[in-house]
């Protein structure tokens, strides 16, 4: 029987999210509560957009968005029912978020910073590690046409494992994200989706952040916010392949889908 993947609900605290779902202040807190009530297992909080063309934030700007939210979140009784992840590439934001009780750091830069590696080596929580070629994403920087996407990600995974172990991070703490849409053409992102079973079979834990991503334009010309039906179809495929974590916008619809599929 298919096992229900953990649902990672997305809270974008940015005005320039690619899917137009940015939240601020009390609105962000209310949105997080909605995701929790809808069945999210993890909340992934991000304050810097990584979409193509996005403006990079300084660590100070990012923390200025995050700090009031994390303080308010820590006071909510429902917060204890789930884990919280911070989506960041700034070591100062990661360090301060851990002090606010954030359990998971989602390093979208892929452990390229030695300082970030050392910080995470001092803690015991899970670490999400995403593959990318540039941040924010640059659609002109992609793998060559003749590459093998699954092989590339498997080679990257081995690099990450060696880097993590070198600073005392145990492999079982890592969650690998192939970075759908980051440094990949739509066809290459699709190849990774279709190759999910091979990635899972290689060992370790995997997270796919495919929700509303641009590769879905291979199947529909709908804008990002209208790609949820396609997202759900691919989510079912990923769950069948054994992917244990899905990072999604529509938590409620995913919860309903997996209640039906995992009976």
N, C-alpha and C positions, 0 to 999 in steps of 0.2 A: 504494500500500500504506500502511496506517496506520503512523504513526511512534509508537514506544513513548514515552509521556511519562515524564519524570523522576519518581521516586517520593520524596516527602518524608515520611519516617517521623516520627511524633509521639512525643516523650518528655515526658510531663507530670510535672513534679516538684511536684505539688500534691495534697493529700488530697481536694480538692473538684472534680476534673474532672467534667464532665457525663457522661462515658462510663465513669467508675469505673476508670480505668486509671492512677491516680497511682503514681509510683515515687519511691523515696528511696535515697540513699547507694549502696552496692554493688548493690542491686537495680536502681537506675536505670542503672548502668554495665552490668550484665549484660543489661538489656533493650535498651540501645542497641546492644550487641554482637549481640544476636539480630536486630535490625532491619538492621544492616549485613550480617550473614550472609545475611539473607533477600533482599537486593538493593536496599536503600535507596540512593539516590544522594545524598540530603541528610538529615541529622538535624535536626529542628526542636525545640529545647529550650525549654520554657516552665516558669516557676516560679510564675506568678500566673494563677489561673483567671479567665477572662473570661465564664464561663457566667452566666445570669441569677441574681441573688441572691448572687453570690460576694462575699466580703470582699476589698476592695482591700488590696494589700500596699504597705508603704513600700519605697523603693528599698533600704534597709538589710536589710529582711526578705527581699526577693527575692534580693539578692546573697548573703545568708547561706545560702540554699538552693543557689545556683548555683556559688559559688566552689569548694567541695570537689569537686563533680562535674566542673567544667571542668578543674581541675588534674589529676584522675585520668584524665580522658578524653585529655588532651594527652600522657599517658605511654603510651597504648595503641598498639602498632604498627599495628593494623587501622584506626585512626582516619585514617591517611593515604589510605585508599581512597575516602573520601567527603568531602563538605563539611558544615560545621556551621553552622546558623542559630540565632540567639537570638530568641525570641519575647518582645518586651518593649515597654514604653512609657516606661521609665525611662532617662534619658540616662546616668546614672552606671553602670547595669548594662551598657548598650551599650558605653560607653567601656572599661570593665574587661574585658568579654568580648572585644573586639577585641584587647586586649593579650594575651589567652590564646589567640589564634589563630583565633577564630571568624571565618569568612569572610563571613557574610551576617547582616545585621540585618533581622529581620522586625518592622517597626514597626506594631503592631496599632492604634496611634492614628492612623495615616495621615498622618504628617509634619505634624501640627498644631503641634508644638513647634519654634520657630525654633532653639533651642539644639540639638535633635536634628538638624535639617537642616544646621546648621553643622558639627556633629561628623561627620556622614556625608559632607559635602562635602570633608572632609579625607582621606577614605579612598577606596579604589578598588573595593571589593567590591560585589557585588549587594545590592540593597535590596528587600525585599518590603514592599509598602504595602497595607494592608487598609482597605476602606471600612467604617465603622460610624457609628452615630448616638449611641452611648453605650458606655462601658466601665466596669465590666462590662456585659454586654448587659442591657437593660431591656425586657422584652416589651411594655411600655406605650408605648415610644418607637419608633414605626415610621413608614415612609412613609405618606402618605395613600392611600386605596383607589384614587384615580383617577390615580396616577402611572404612568409607563411605566418599569419597572425598568431595562431595557437603556439607554434614553436617559439616565436618571439616572446610571448608572455611567459612561457615555461622557462626560457633562458633568463628573463628578468626576475622571475620568482627565485631562481637559484642565487642570483646576485643579492637580492634582498635578504635571503636567509643568511648568507655569509656575512653581510654587513650587520645584521641584527645580532648574530651570535658573537661577533667581534666586540660588541659593547655590552654583552651580558643580557640581551633580550632573548628569552626562550622562544623557540619557534612556535610553540603552541599558543603564544599570545597574539600571533599575527593573523590578520584576515586580509586576503589578497583581493584587490579590486582591479580588473583588467583595464579600467578606464575607458569605457565605451564612449566614443566621440572625441577622445583626447589624443591627438596625434594619429588618428586613423581616418581613412576615407569611410564613407557609409558602407561600402562593400566589405572593408576590413572589419568594421564593427559588427556587421552581420555575421561574418565568418567566426568571430569570437562567440557570438551568441549561439551559433550552431555548433561550435566546438566546446560548449560548456561542460559536456560530459567528460571530455578528455582532460580538461583542467581539473575538474573535481577528482577524477581518477588518479591524478598526479599526487594527491595528498594535500593536507592543509585545509583551511577554511576559505571559502570564496564568497565574495559579495559582488552582485551586479547592480550597477546604477544605470539602468537602461530606460528609465521612465521618461517618456516624452522626448527622447533624444532624436537628433537629426537623422540618424540612419533610418528611422521609421518613414522618412520621406520617400524611401524606395517603394513604399506600399501605398502612400497617401500624400496628397499635397496639403493636408490640413495643418493649421498652425499648431504650435507646441501644445497649447492648452486643450486642444481637441484630439490629442493622440492617446487618450486613456484606454480606449477599446483595444487598440493595437498593443499598448503596453501590457494589458491584462493577458492577451493571447501569448505574448512572449514570456510573461511571468509564469504561466502554466507550464510552458515548455522548459523553462529553467528549473522549476520545482521538480519536474519529471526527471531532469538530468541530475538532481541531487544537490543543487545550489542551496546552501543553508541560509543565506541572507539576501534579501531583495530591498534595495533602497528606492522607495516609491513616493509619489505624490498622493495618490488616491488610496489611502490606507483602508478606508471603510469598504470600498469595492473589492480590494484584495482580500480582506478578511472574510467577506461573504464568499468569494470565489473559492478560497481554500477550505472553508467550512464544508462546501459542497464536494470538492475534489478529494478531501482527506478523510471522509467518513469511513 
